Amino acid sequence: MAIRKKRYLTATMSDGYVKTIGPTSDSFTHYWRIVAELESGKTEVFWGHTRSLAEARRKLVPADDAAPTRGWKSFSFEIAELVETRS
C-alpha cells in the first residue's frame, strides 16, 4: 500500500480571506463558502471542501433551499480552487 504524502491546501477568496486546510492526504480540489445575512442583521458562515468543482457547485441548491427556512435575508456563495502550499 502506498503512503500518501500529507500536504497543506490553501484557498484565497475574492474578498481576500485565506483558508488553509491540513495537513491532509485527501484529494480535495475546491473550497466553498456561504455567507448568509440574517433578518436580524447577523451573519452566518458555512464552508467546506470537496474533491471536484462539480461537487462544490452542487452545494448551491441546498443553500437556495435553506435560505427561507433559516431566515436568510440574502447570501453569497463562492468557490475557490485549493492549491498546495507550505504550512
C-alpha positions, 0 to 999 in steps of 0.5 A: 500500500502506498503512503500518501504524502500529507500536504497543506491546501490553501484557498484565497477568496475574492474578498481576500480571506485565506483558508488553509486546510491540513495537513491532509492526504485527501484529494480535495480540489475546491473550497466553498463558502456561504455567507448568509445575512440574517433578518436580524442583521447577523451573519452566518458562515458555512464552508467546506471542501470537496474533491471536484468543482462539480461537487462544490457547485452542487452545494448551491441548491441546498443553500437556495433551499435553506435560505427561507427556512433559516431566515436568510435575508440574502447570501453569497456563495463562492468557490475557490480552487485549493492549491498546495502550499507550505504550512 
